[in-house]
Amino acid sequence: MDKIIEELGKIGIVPVIVIQDPDKAAPLAEALCKGGLPAAEVTFRTEGADKAIAAMKKACPHMIVGAGTVLTTAQADAAIAAGAEFIVSPGLDEEVVKHCQAKGVPMLPGCATPSEVEKAAALGLTEVKFFPAEQAGGLAMIKAMAAPFVSMSFMPTGGLNEKNIGAYLEYPRVIACGGSFMANGKKLAEGDFEGIAKDTARAVDAMLGLTFVSCENGRITLASKMPERAVYHMTRRGASFDEGTAKYGNAGLESIDGTGIRLVRR
C-alpha cells in the first residue's frame, strides 16, 4: 500500500472540501488539523481548487492534501503541481488513472459496480473510491464486492455522517471514509473556523468511540472498537504509548502511556 494511502488509513476520515474562496483554505487547514484530521480532499468543482491546495499545504505542511472530482489529465496536472498528494475521481477514467500512475501519485477512481472494480484491478489498483456510498448500497455492497476481489480495499464517500461512518470504518477492507459533514458549506462561507474545528473533533470522537472501562491502582482503562486508530489520534493529542506493551490481533491491543492509560479493544 502506498505510504500516503496508509497514512489516510490511520487518520480514518478524509474531509471532502468544496471551497469557493481560496483565501479561506489556510485557516480551514488549520481548523481541520486542530480538530484532529490532518487531511483533506479538495474537490475540483470550483475555480481556484489548485490555489486552495497550495494554500493548505503551505499553512500545514504535515497535512495530507489531495484533489477530488478530478475528471481530466489537465486537472490532475494542476492538482499535482499545486501539491496534491493523492487524486480522487467520481468515476473510472482509464486515461486519468494511467496518467496519475505515470506521475507516481496515488489515484482512487470512483467505482460502484463489480465491473468497475474489476477494471480498476486490471489497471493494477488495490484501492478505489466507493461512490456514491450510501446511494450505491452502502457497507453491504462493499462487503459483497470485497468477497470476490480479495486484493481490493475501498474508500467510501457519499452520504456519510457521524451516525453511520463508524460501521464503515470497522470493516477491515475500508481504508478510510470521505465526508463533508465536519466542514459544511455554511460554516466555511461564514468563516466559522472554530466551529469547524469543534465539528472535526466531534467527528474524530464519534469515529473512535472511546468509552471508560475502569480505574484501578491509578490506571485508567479505555476501550475503542478501533484501538490502533485510537493510538494514532491519542498520540496526536499528547499521549505517549509504549508500543512494547501492545498486543494486536483478535486478542485486542493493550498500550500503556506515561500517564497510566490502558487502551483495549471493545
Protein Blocks (a to p, Z undefined) as FASTA:
>chain_A
ZZklmmmmmnopacddddfblklmmmmmmmmmmnopacddddfkbghklmmmmmmmmmmm
mbccddehiabfklmmmmmmnopabdcdfbdcfklmmmmmmnopacddddfbfklmmmmm
mnopabdcdddfklnnpjmlmmmmmmmmmmbccddeehiafklmmmmmmpmklmbdcdfk
lmcfklmmnopaklmmmmmmmmmmmmnopacfbdcehiacdddfblmlmmmmmmmnopac
dfklpcgdjkopcdddfkopacddZZ
